[in-house]
């Protein structure tokens, strides 16, 4: 893996960890309790914005065709799995492991 991609992955992790920490402090919960849910949000958001030719693209193409009468060529669905998506996916999987450990009781609940 090129050095540039590793740097992008590290920067993405820093941003994800910072936002997760901020959400955890705002709701007064532990970091690992929120990590799974923010991991889902980061992964789905990255997937949505790194893909092209999906449902929204077809909707806009249909609207333009209806307004102008010009039929456009449909764009095929493509996903670019870049380093930000990989970082988000790894963050999500780590959060999933912690979430399972919390739900099963292996990691005890937070004492007040």
N, C-alpha and C positions, 0 to 999 in steps of 0.2 A: 504494500500500500504506500503510495507516495507521501512524502512528508507534508505536503499541502493539505491532503485529506485528513491526516492525523491532527493537524493543527485546527482544522475546521471542526472535527469531532470534539476536540477538547473545548473549544470555544462554545459549541452547542451545549455540551454538558454543563459548563459553567453557567450559561444562561438558564438552563432548565433547573439546575440545583438552586440558583438564586431565586427564581420565581416560585419554586416549590417551597423554599424556606420562608419566603414572604407570605405565601398563602397559609402555611402552617402557623406562623406567628399571628396572622390576622384572625384565625379561628381558634387559637390557643390549643392546638393539637400537636402531636409528635410529627416529625418530618416524615417518618416511614409510613404513617397512617395516610398521608396525603399523596405520597409518591406514586402510588398505583394510578390514582385518578388524574393527576397532572400528566403522568406518562401516557395515558390514553389520549388526553387532549393534545399533547405535543405530537404524538405519532399520527393521529388522524388528521390534524391540521397540516402537518408536513406532507402527508400522503395526498391530501386534497390539493394543496398548492403546487405539488411537484408533478401532478398528472395533467394530461391534456386529452381532449377529445371525449370527455365523459358526458354525463347527462346535461350539465349546464351548457356545455358547448353545443350539444344538439338542440337545446331549447333556444339559444340565441340564434343559431343558424336557421331554425324553423321560423322564428319571428322575423328575421331579416328577409327570408324568402317570401313570407306572407306579405310583407310590406312593399317589397320591391318587385316581386314577380320573378326574380332571378334565382334559379336553383343553384345552390352552392354544393361543392363536393364535400362529403362528410369526412371529418377527420377521425382517424382510428384512435382508439383509446390506448394511451401510452403512459407508462409510469417511469420516471427517472429516479432510481434509487440511489440518491447521492449520499454524501457523508452525513448531512444533517438528519436524513431519515434513518440512517443506520444508528446514529447516536441516540435518536429518540426511541427507536425500537429497543436498543439495549437498556436505556433508562426505564422503559416500560416493563421489560422482562425482569429487571432487578426489583422494581416496584411490585410486580406480580408475586414474586417469591416472598417478599416481605409481607404482602397482604395475606397470602395463604398462611404464613406462619402466625400472623396476628389472629386470623379467624379461627385457626385450629387451637389456639391457646399456647403454642410453643413460646411465643413472645408474650409475656404477661401484660395485662392492661396497665395503663399509666396510673400510678397512685397519686392521689391529691394531697 
